[in-house]
Amino acid sequence: MADKLRFGIIGCGRVSPKHVEALVNNFSKAELVALCDLQEEKAHELKHRYAEQLETKGFDVLEITTYTDYLQMLSRPDIDVVSIATYSGTHARIALDAMQAGKHVIVEKPMALSTVDAQQMIDVAKTTGRKLTVCHQNRFNPPVRKLREAL
């Protein structure tokens, strides 16, 4: 594996800027190389947001390729990890395709819309040796933290 993990993000809507922020904040270990959204302009907007954030920290941005077809993006051998930030009903299919393409997967919540799909994702992670994790960033929101403290 390279010095840095190379990421692709599938789904460039409302939650994807949080994934970009995490990559910017961990630039010494991870970099964004590909973005995919059915609406190409969303991928381009997120690409520029990432570049602007990196530049404010004094980092140079490498080439980021945008896609409208996630399967085309998954065919790239240089992507190590895929973040899935699409609408919920697509999480399972995209995650399965990503792991079968040799990628580790970070998927937004909910993991899947059924326990059958979730179990299939877990099974494929085990058989392919890929890591699968579900993002749950709300645990850091101030109201959630306050509730934990109260409990």
N, C-alpha and C positions, 0 to 999 in steps of 0.2 A: 504494500500500500504506500502511496505517496506521502510526503510530509504533511500535506493537507488533505482533508476529505473534500471531495468535489460534489457539490449539491446541485440538484435540479428541483425546481418547485413546479408542481402541477396545480393549477388553479391560482389565478392572480387577483382574486377579489378581496373582500373585506378583511379577512384574517391574515392574508399573505404578508402584509407589511410587518407583522410580528415575526414571521420567519426570516424576513430580510434583516430586521433589527438584530435578531439572534446571530445571524451569520456575520453581520458587521461587527458585532461585539466580540466575536470569536474568530476574527479574521486570521489570526496566527495559526489556527488549526483547521479552518474551513473556509471554502470560497464558493460562491455561486457561479455556475458555468452555463446554466440553461433554465429557461422559463417557458411554461406552456399554459396557454389558455385558449379556449374556443374563440374568444374575441382578441385578436392579435394586438389591438391597441392597449388592452389591459396589461399584456406581457411587456410591451414597450414602456408603458408608464412605470411599471415596477422595476424594470431594468434601469431606468433613469433615476428612480428613487434610491436604489442600491448604490449606483455610481456616485450620486451626490453625497450620500452618507459616508461612503468610503473616502471620498476626496476631502471631506471636512476633517477626517482623522489623519489625513496625510498619506493615504494608501493609493497606489495605482490600481486601476481596474483592468482585469484581463478581459478577453472577449467573452461576452455572454450571448448565446444564441437563443432566439425565441422560436417557439413552435406553436402550431395550432392542433397538432396531432401528437398526443402523449406517447403513442407507440413508436413514433419516429424518434422522439426524444429518448425513450428507453433503449433504443438500439445503439446508443452511444456507449462504447466500452469504458470511457473515461469518467462516467458518473458513478460515484460510490453510493450516494444516499439520495433518496427522493422524498421530498415533503409533499404530502397530499393535502391540499387545502381547497378541494372542490366541494360541491354540495353533497350532502350526506349519502344520498342514494348511489353515488358512484365510488365511494371509498373502497369497498371490498374488491370490485373488479379491477380497479387501477392498482391496488396494493398487490393483488395476486399476480397481475401482469408484471409489475415492477420486480417482485421477488423472483419470479421465474426468469426475468431478464438479468438476474444477478445483483440487484440493487437492495440495499438496506432501506427500510421504510419507516418514516415518521408520518402518522396519519392523524388528522384532526379528529376530534370527537364528533359524533359517535363513531366508534371503530367501524361498525356495520349496522345495518338496520334489522338484522336477525342474528340469533345465536348460531344458526347454521352457518351463515356467512362468516361470522367472527371465528368460529371454530375452524373453518376451512382456511382462513388467513393464518391462524396459529399453526395448523398442520403444515401448510406450505412453508412457513418460516422455518419450522423444524426440519423438513425434508430438504430444503435448499440451503440450510445453514445461514440464512439471512436474519438479521435483527429486525424485529418489528416492535414499534412502540406507538402508544397513543398519546397525543399531545393533550394536556389538560392545564392550560395556562391560567385558568380562572383561580386556581389555588393561591395565586399571588395578588389577586385583587384586594384592595383595602377592606371591603366589607367581609370578604371570606376570611381574611386574616383576623379581623376583629371577632368574628364568630368563633374561630378556633381558640382564640385567647379566652373567650368567655366560657367555652366548654372546658 
